[in-house]
Amino acid sequence: MFKPPFIKSLLLSALLAAPAAQAAKAYVSNEKDNTLSVIDLDTLEVTKTIDVGERPRGIALSKDKTKLYICASDSDTVQVMDLATHKILNNLPSGEDPEQFSLHPDNRRLYISNEDDALVTVVDTESHEVLAQIEVGVEPEGMAVSPDGKWAVNTSETTSMLHWIDTETHELVDNTLVDQRPRHVEFTKEGDILWASSEIGGTVSVITVADRQIIKKLNFKIRGVHPDKIQPVGVKLSADGKYAFVALGPSNHVAVVDAKTYEVLDYLLVGRRVWHMEFTPDQKYLLTTNGVSGDVSVIDVADMKVIKSIKVGRYPWGVVTLD
């Protein structure tokens, strides 16, 4: 059908002005390279490498997914990156050697573990004010805030405890003793259960939030792998509540656990020294960061198979995804 020239011009202008579709991405912190790798989740290829502060480890998204928070551990700061431009907007006071952190549902309070100081630092991400510093056990690492925002839970590696912090008062109100060297904590979507990994203990504890008691302790056995190499670190729970995935460190495997019965269903071989994990936004894939082999393994969740390895920087540590 004939279109007058001015109509064609208007259509062309509208097409040029329309925002380009954004591909889903993953951001991976490379501990030894001081960089982030950006992975296109459609092609499963690295598309960009971004320089950041020294020894980036924990990374987390703002609730509106416009900013990325980066624990630059050896720079003693949390960097704030604009995801539209990949520019560092500012540095937040974090205490010494920040390793992991968790953002409160209010999108303002950031709870940061300071490994060298036995502290949890609470920072307001808008005012950049330090709201509190809470004394915890020796070598704090893992951090999680409950979905309802009531609890911040920290793990102390040397003390072998979980520390329960009331987010209203910023007081430490309870401790849960777990096995040796707890590294990571993860709340269920409902917020009634907490999973906690113990790296040297070789176990994962399942804990009720209401009374902060252990109701189940998971052990792992992989044929042909020495028990000393089975060291649980990262834990991820599927959105449908069916599965828990546990990264088992230098065993180079991820355990697949039935999240209702706590039965270990399978072990998936991934890269060397698997550390942390994240689902793609559609939950189709699970990405694992493999420190020693310097890559990311891609697990097809439906088939429970590793389908690809993506080379990133040296010692990948944390990973987040967004669409």
Disulfide bonds with the S-S distance in Angstrom:
none
